[in-house]
Amino acid sequence: MLFLVSVISILVSRVWSAPAQFDWGLSDNEEPVASNIAIQATLNCGRLVRGLNNADCQYMQKIGFSNQGVNAQSTNGKAWIGNNAPYTFTFINRASKPSPVPVTVVIWVRDGSNDYTSMDMRHRRPTITYSLPRVGDKVTIAMPANVNGAFAALTDHKTTLHFTGQIYNTWGEFSTGKWATVDVSREVNMNGNVMEMKASNGCVSNMNRCVFKCKSGNTCGARGTYLLQNCESGSQPGAGRGNDPFTHDPSGGCGGWGYHGKGHVDVSLGRN
C-alpha cells in the first residue's frame, strides 16, 4: 500500500535566526503509521553508504524511508562526515538504560528557505543516516555556515514514522552561522527518546531545558499549541527566548555558540 503524503508546513522564525518550527496541520495525539502496515518503499540496501550498517538500513526500509542518507565524505554545502568545517556536531550513543540498544542518526538539511518537506523521509533523501550500534559509538558531522535543519534518532529499531513521513521521536533543531542556534523539540512526540545537546559556549538543551513542548497532548506544532520551557535569557550562556512577530508563538533556544565564526555541539542520544 502506497501512502501519498502531502505535508503542509509553516516556517516560524526564531530569535538568533534559529531553526524552523514546522506545523503540519495536525490535531494533538495523531498516531504514527503502525509498524505492521505494509508500506511501499524505494530504499535499496544492496549497496550501503559509508557509516550505515545493513541492520539499520533494513529497518529504515521496513518503516518506509525513501533512501539512505547522502553521507558525503567531503564538503557538499550541507553536511558531511568529518570535522573539517567551522561548525561541527558530534553524535554519541548514550542509549544504555534500561539496557544498551543501537541508534541510527538521521539528519536532514533544508534546501533554502522555501523547503518545507525536507523532514519527509518517505519522499526526500536524508542528508545523513549513520549507525551507532554500541553505547559510546560516535560520529562527527561537519557543516558550513548558514544552513539549518534537524535530526532525530531511530532507537533500537523501534522508532516509527508519522504518517507525514516525519520521524516520530524527539528532534534536535539547528542553524549554523554567526547566530547559530540549537534546541530540543518534543513537539512531534512528547514521549520520544531522551536527547541532550551541549553547545561550545556551555548552553544545554535537553528534555527540560531550552526545549519546545506541547501545551497539551502528545503531538503539536500548530500556532498556539507549543511553548519554550526553561530558556530565559541569563539562565545559562546563550539561552534566549522571544516571540515570533507574526504568530506570537515562542521562539528561542541555545544561541551564541557560533558568533565567532565557528562552534561545536555535542549531542547525546539516549533511550529512557
N, C-alpha and C positions, 0 to 999 in steps of 0.2 A: 504494500500500500504506500503510495507516494503522497507525502504531505506537502502541499504548496503553502508556503508561509509568506504572508505579507506583513512586514514589520513596519509600523508607523512610529517614528521616533521624533522627539522634540529635543533639541540641544539646549541645555540650560547652562549659561555661562557661570563661572565661579570666580571668586576673588583669586588673585595670584595667576590669572589665566589658567585656572585649574581644569582638570579633565571634564569630559562631557558627562552629563547625567541623562540617561535615556528613559523616555516614557513610551511604553509600547501599548498604551491604551487599555490595560487590563484592570479589572477589579481585583480587590485583595483576594488572596488564597486560591489563585489559579494554580492548578497542579501541573507538573511536568507530564510529558507523554510516558505512559507506563513502559517499563523495560521489556515487557512481554509482547508488546505490539510490534509487528514486523514493519520495518522501515526500509524503504529502498535507498541505498546509499551508493555513492560512486567511488568511495575511498578504496584504493587498491594497496594492499600491504605486501605486494610481491617484491617491491624494491623500497627499502626503508631509507628515510632521510637520516642523516647523521644525528645521533642523540635520541632517537625514538626506537624503543625495542618492539619486538613483534607482539608481545602480550598486550602492551598498551595500544598499539595500532589496531589489533583485532577488536579490542574493546571499543575504541573510537568508531570503528566500522559498525559494530553492533548497535550503538546508540544513534547512529545517523550522521556522523561527520562527513562532509563532502570531500575532504582531502587531508593529507598530512600537512604539517607546517612547512613553510618555505625553508626554515632552518639554514639561512645563509651563514657562511663562514667568513665572510668579509663584508665590508661596508656596502649597504644597499639603500641607504637613505631612510631606513625604518628601524630595524632591529636585527642584530646578528649575534651569533655565538662568539664570545670573546670579550676582551676588556679594552680594546683599542678605540675608545671613543670618550668624549668628555663626560657622558652620563652612563652610568652602569648600574645594573640591578643584579644582585646575587640571590638566587632562589635556593633554599635548603629544605630538605625533607625533615620535618620535625614531627611527623605523624606516628608517634610512639605510644600513645595512650588511647585505649587500654592495652593495645598490642601494636607492634610495628606493621605498617602497611605501605605499599607503593603509592607514589604520587606522580601524576603527569602534569607538567606545567604547560598551560596554553596561554599564549599571548596574541592579542590582535591589535594592530595599529591602524588608525583611521587614514583613509586616502583623502585628506583635505577636509575642510570644514563642512562640506555638504554630504559627507559619507555617514549615513545613519544606519548602515546594515553590517558593518564590519564584525559585529558580535554574533551574527547569524551563522553558526557553524554548519548548518545544513546546506548553505548556499555560497558561503565565502570561505576562501582558504585562509586559515590562521597564519600568522607571521612565524610563530614558534610553537612546536609541540615537542617537549623534551621529557624523557623518562628519568625519574629519580626513584629507583626501585627500593633502595635501602635507606633507613633513617641515617642522616648525616650526609647523604649524597647531595651535591650541589652543582649549580651551573651559573656562570656569569654571562649576562646578556648586555651588549653594548648598544647605545643609541646616540644619534646626533641630537643637536638642539632642535626645539620646535616641532616635536612630534607628540601626539597624545593617543591614548588608547586605554586598554585594560588587560587584566589577566585573571585567571582562575585556575583552580586545581581540579583534576579528576582524581579522586581519592579512593583507593582500594577497589578500583574497578566497580564502583557503586554509584558514582555521581552520574546523574542523567542530564538530558537536555530538556529545557522548557519547550513547549510546542512552537514557540517563536524561533527556536534554534539557539537560544542563549544557554550558556552553561548554568545549570540550576545549583549554584553554590555561592559562597562568598566571593566577591570580586575585589581586586585591587585596581584602583584607577590612577592614572598618571598623566602628567605632562612634563616635558623637559624644556630647558632653556633658562633664561635669566629668572623667570618667575615660576620655575618648576614646582610642581605640587603633587603630592600623593595622598590618597585616602583609602580606607577600607569602606566598602559599601556592602551592606547586608540586605539591600532592597530586593534583590532577585530571590533570595531565600534566607529568611531570618533564622532558620535552623541549619544554615550551612556550616562547613568545617571551619576550624579556627585559622585565622591569618593574623600576622603581625608584621608591620613594616617599621624599620628604623632608618631614618634619613641621616646623612652625614653631618647634619647640624644638631643631631640629637633628638629631633622630633619623632615621636612614636604615634603611629596609627594602628589600632587593633580593634578587637570586638567591643571595646568600651570607651576608647579614647579617639577623638577625631574620626568618628565613624558615622556614616549615614545609615539610619534605621527607619523602619516603618512606624508610623504613629499607631497603627493597628494592623492586624492580620500578618500573614507570612510573606506576602509579596506586595510590592508597591512600586511607585515611580511616577504616577500621575501628579499633576500640580496639586499641592496642598496635602500630600499624603505621607511625606517623609520629613525627618528632622536630622540635624547635625548635632551629635552629642559630645560634650566634654572637649570642646576645641576653642575655648575662649582665648583671645589674644592675651599673651603674657602667661598663660598656664604652662607653657613649655616653649622652647625655642622654635620659632617658625609657625606655631599654631595660629590660626586665624579663622574668623568666620564673618559672614556678612549676609546680605540678602540680594537676590537677583533683582535688578531694577525693573524687569518686565513681569516676572511671575511672582516676585516677593517670596520665593522659596529660599531656604537656607543655602548658602554657598560657603566654601572654605576647605580646610584641610591642613596638611603639613606642608608649608611653603618655605621659601627662603633658602633651601639647600642647594639650589643651582645658581644663586645670584652671581657668583664669581666666575661663571662660565664652565663650571664642571660640578659634579656631585655624584654621590653613590647612595643606594638604598639596599639594605638587607631585608629580604622577605622570607619569613618563616612560615611554612605551610604545615599546619597541624591537623589533628583528626578530631579530638573530642570537642 
